[in-house]
Amino acid sequence: MKTILFFTITVFFITINTYSQLDKKTWLVGVTGSFDSYKREQSYISQQTNNHVITEHDFKVIELSPKVGYFFIDKLAIGITPTFSYSKVISRVNNTTAYYANKFSVGPFARYYFLKKDKPFNILAEANYQLGFLSAHSSPKEKGSINRYTFLVGSEIFFNSSVGMEVLLGYKYNKEKLDNTFLGTTKNNGFHVSVGFQFHLEKL
């Protein structure tokens, strides 16, 4: 009974200490996620046989990006966001896992809300830049570095004064450089979609 009472009082005080979600001195805490599934076809000339070789693989990518920011002025939040990514590559020839990779990157972000603070929804723009590393469990195992940046626009719908759900669309550039010079550098860029939840809390 004491535990329930303590929890109720804690939630009550947190609730009354949250206020207009885009005000100066408000914290932004949340997470976004995305899932990609695509096929990649590679064509090259084998150095051993001098034959033309075509390979096909299915890619499955899951990505999570927590976020912690602070509104230094009304409607403008600046903070830091790490990204955790898991990739699995399956050969379409024999339906076996070719390799999988774990990736981590982190860097600053800035976002700005364009509409008035008292709106039940808002339009926003965000830019972020990240550096990181990857570990590919292939044969042989590979390690490398990550360099990426993203520009996003979208909307956030507020359920109340402190919780919102967002859908963002935009452009993502991702560069990965592996230590093994045979595999070299991979660059990806294009359309990006993410969905997430954000919590807007006053500093206690």
N, C-alpha and C positions, 0 to 999 in steps of 0.2 A: 504493500500500500504506500509506504514512504517513497519507494522508487517511482511509482506512477505519479505521485504528487510532485516529486522533484522534477520529473520529466515534463509534466504539464507546465510548471512554473517557468522552467528553462525555455520551452517553446514560446510561452507567452511573452517573456522579456525579449527574446530574439525577434519576435513578430513586431512588437511595438518599437523596436529599434531599427527596423527596416522602413525606408521611406521612399520617396520618389526615385525610381530605379536608375535614372540618368543624372542625378545630382552630383555636384562636386563632392569629393570625399567619400564616394561610394565604391565598394569593392565589387569586382566582376569575377565570378568563379563559375566554371562550367566545363563542358566537354562536348566535342563534336566527333562524329564517326562517319566513315564511308566504306563502301565495298565495291571493288572492281572485279569484273570477270571478262576476259577477252582472249582472243586467239592471236598468236604471233607466228608468222611464217618467215623463215630465214633461207636465203639462197646464197650459195657460195661455191667456189672451186676448191676441191680437196687438194692440199699440198702433197699428200701421199700418193693418191691415185690419179690426180689431175681430172677427176670426173666432176660433173656438175651435181651438187648435193642440195636437196631441199628438206628442211626439217619443219615440223609443225608442233607447237606446244600450246597448251591451255594454261592461262595465268589466273590465279585467284589471289586477291590482295585485300586484306582487312587492315584498316587504319583507324587509330584513336588519337585524338588531340585534346588533352586537358588544357585549361586556360586559367591564368590568374592575372587580373589587371586592376588598375586603379583609375578612377575618374579625377584627373588633376584639374579639369574644368568641366562645366556642365556639358554632357553629351560626348565628351572625348575621353576614351579609355586607352591607356598604354600599359603594356605588361609583357609577360613571357609565356610562351606555349611550347611544350615538348610534344613530339609526335612519335608514337610507337606503331610499327608496321610489321605485318607478317605476310610473306609471299610464298605461294606454293606453285610450282611449275610441273605440269604433267605432260608427258610425251603422248601425242596423238597416235603414234605408230604402234606402241605396245601397251598404252594406258597405264604406265608406271610413273612414279614420281621421279622426275629428273633431278630436282633439287628444291630446297626451300631456304628462305632467307629471313633473318631478323634484322630490323633496321631501327635506329634511334636518332632523332635529330632534335635540336632545341634552338630557340631564338626569340627575338622580340616581335611584338605585333602592336599595331595601332588601329583603332576603329572609331568611326564617327557616326552618330545618329543624326539624321537630317530633320525629322519632324519634331513638333513640340513635345515636351517631356510628359505631358499628361495624356497622351494618346494611348489607346489600348493596343496599338501596334506601332512599329516604327520601321523606317527604311535606313539601312546602314551600309557603310563601305569599310572594308578591312584590308590591310596589307601586312604581310609577315615575311620574315626571312629566317632561314634555319641552316645550321651546319650540323653534321653528325657523322655516324659511322654505320657500317653494315657488316654482317657476318653471313656468308652464303655456305650452306652445308651441301657442297657438291663434291665432286671427285676431280681434282683435289679441292680441299676447303679453301674458301676465298675470304679475304677481308678488304675493306675499302672505305672510302669517304663519300659523304653526301653533301650536296650544295643545292638548296632549293628556295624558291620564293613563290608566293601566291598572292593574287589580287582577287578579292571577292566582293560581291554586292548581293543584297537580299533583304529579307524582312524578318523581324522578330515580333512574335505575338505574345503579349503578356497575360498570364493567367491571373496575376495579382500584382501588387507593388514590388514583388521581389523575385518572381519566377517567370521565365520566358522560354519559348521554343522558337528556334530559328531555322530557316532554310536559306543557304547561301550558294550562289553560282558564280563561276569566274574562271580565271586562267591560272594554271599551275605549271611551273618549270622545274624539272628535277634532273640533276646531273649526278651520276654515280661513277666514281673512278676506282677500279679494282687494283690491288697491289700486283696481281698477275698481269704483266704487260700483254700477254696473248689475248686476254679478254678485253683489255683496254678500257675505254670510257663509253658509258651509255648515257644518252640524253633523251628525255621525254618531255613533251610539253603539249598542252591542250586544255580542253574543257574539264572543269572540276565541279562536283556537286557535294555538299556536305549538309548534314542535319544534326542538330544538337540542342542541348538545354543550357541555359545560363541562369545564374543566381546573382541578384543584385542586392548586396548587403551593406549596411552602414558599418563603419569601423566601430567596434565596441570599446 
